[in-house]
Amino acid sequence: MQAIIQDLKSAVAKSNATNIRAAFAADPDRFERFSASFDDLLMDYSKTAVNDEILLLLERLAEVGGVVKKREEMFSGSPINFTEGRAVLHTALRNRSNTPVLVDGTDVMPDVNAVISAMGVFADGIRSGALRGATGKQITDVVNIGIGGSDLGPVMATLALAPYHDGPRAHFVSNVDGAHVADTLRLLDAETTLFIIASKTFTTIETMTNAASARAFIAEKLGETAVRHHFAAVSTALDKVAAFGIESDRIFGFWDWVGGRYSIWSAIGLPLMIAIGPENFGKFLDGAHAMDRHFRTAPARQNLPMLLGLIGFYHRNVLGYPSRAILPYDQRLLRFPAYLQQLDMESNGKGVTVDGKPVEGNSGPVVWGEPGTNGQHAFYQLIHQGTSIIPAEFMIAANGFEPHLRHQHELLIANCLAQSEALMKGRTFAEAKDQLTSKGMDEKQADFIAPHRVFTGNRPSITFVYDRLTPFALGRLIALYEHRVFVEGVLFRINSFDQWGVELGKELATGLLPVVQGKKSAEGHDSSTQGLVAALLAERA
Ligand SMILES: O=P(O)(O)OC[C@H]1O[C@H](O)[C@H](O)[C@@H](O)[C@@H]1O
């Protein structure tokens, strides 16, 4: 692989590939040649520093790196998460074709289907009012209590699918900071509120603490016997849930072969299903399944996740770009960048290869972003003129859901397209100076000011265009990014499916709690930690 990476570096230097502006000038068909579609989803990667030779080398890299072999291992239930001895089968959760998927010789599909139907019955019951609170009132508000993968997916998707949200209001409490649960409960009526405790392990301290606060809220307002009417739970640890006192017909299971950050398709999606209804949730799964089939069958040059992963790897390990910006021109994708941060950075933020050796080159980039046009008025300055090159990933729907605000959607589209054009084309010194002198500025002053108005251009971006953000389109988009992370992870030669990097801080927090409570001395901790503890304890009321 290292030899191909060297070949890629030479190909870039030889062809001056990073001069994207020149590549467009030389080739009127560049868009045709470097864009691909899957149904109504178009991926335009012509504004990245690729050419045919580079793409061929990247395809070769995928072959040598064993992407196709690993892909089949994933889909067929091999324990590719080898550090935890687990299969990686989020694709089975949306396997709408229902073909058997075997884990240790047993087909998981009957269990998957049984949970989806139980969720549907429960969601319909809450939505219709057949299932009510302890005092007989209809549920108007659902609070999901979970964190990480047990929060980000449901919160992101519920916001994204607001036009389909015809169930009870949805709220999401994640942070152990009591402000989060307190600010949420302040607005709610215990009699009409349902809590969903979502935790794969059912041990996460934030979730268990917030769940206890929610339980106390119900017990205090409605009495202990009301708890059973106001709680449901989602977990792989069914014994622990039962101990919390939740009735078995309100417990929805999933399996250790579903990673937290890949769990929106499982019962973790229950708040989304209650919000948009089982039918729309089914379409969301359909969209992801369609992307799974595309990823598994399309040839590399037409395969969107493969292309996105190969270009992502190229940006990181050939061109050395340290981050990427996710810029949805779709306000309802507000939390999509945060969702992708967990998906991408928790999966590919690793420093050790599958052989236990240090990663050669780089692993996953920093992922960040905000919806446009908001970001334009905040951090785009740096993307256009800063000293780091930050590949941008734009996404825009052809149609919004507000026909009476057609003009606003046109403005949104125009802004999205303008940004990628500006990033690619830039503005030369001569153009900047011309603009100034044509407005009457004298030559000397124009020479002085123009450098500040130069845009280097040649800044890469990928743009996704889709018809509109339906449940199907959202499912497809998330699955696209899941598989991109997979492709990159295989090429980085890491295990994308564990997350040991989050453990150490958790362990230390457990040890520090009695210190912060003043029950134990801070001795043995470093002097900074001791100093901070002392300062905080001195300020504690
Ligand atoms: O669902 P849970 O078991 O409560 O886990 C919630 C989250 O916490 C962990 O620390 C992991 O980093 C995440 O991958 C996970 O999604």
The ligand as a MOL file (V3000), in Angstrom:
LIG
                    3D

  0  0  0     0  0            999 V3000
M  V30 BEGIN CTAB
M  V30 COUNTS 16 16 0 0 0
M  V30 BEGIN ATOM
M  V30 1 O -25.4510 3.2320 24.7530 0
M  V30 2 P -24.4690 3.2820 25.8650 0
M  V30 3 O -24.0020 1.9250 26.2910 0
M  V30 4 O -25.0420 4.0550 27.0360 0
M  V30 5 O -23.1880 4.0540 25.3680 0
M  V30 6 C -23.2170 5.3930 24.9980 0
M  V30 7 C -21.9130 5.8380 24.3660 0
M  V30 8 O -20.9000 5.8570 25.3300 0
M  V30 9 C -19.6230 5.2850 25.1390 0
M  V30 10 O -18.7110 5.9630 25.9180 0
M  V30 11 C -19.1320 5.1740 23.7220 0
M  V30 12 O -18.0380 6.0190 23.4770 0
M  V30 13 C -20.1790 5.4340 22.6750 0
M  V30 14 O -19.8270 4.6900 21.5420 0
M  V30 15 C -21.5500 5.0560 23.1270 0
M  V30 16 O -22.4610 5.3010 22.0980 0
M  V30 END ATOM
M  V30 BEGIN BOND
M  V30 1 2 1 2
M  V30 2 1 2 3
M  V30 3 1 2 4
M  V30 4 1 2 5
M  V30 5 1 5 6
M  V30 6 1 6 7
M  V30 7 1 7 8
M  V30 8 1 7 15
M  V30 9 1 8 9
M  V30 10 1 9 10
M  V30 11 1 9 11
M  V30 12 1 11 12
M  V30 13 1 11 13
M  V30 14 1 13 14
M  V30 15 1 13 15
M  V30 16 1 15 16
M  V30 END BOND
M  V30 END CTAB
M  END
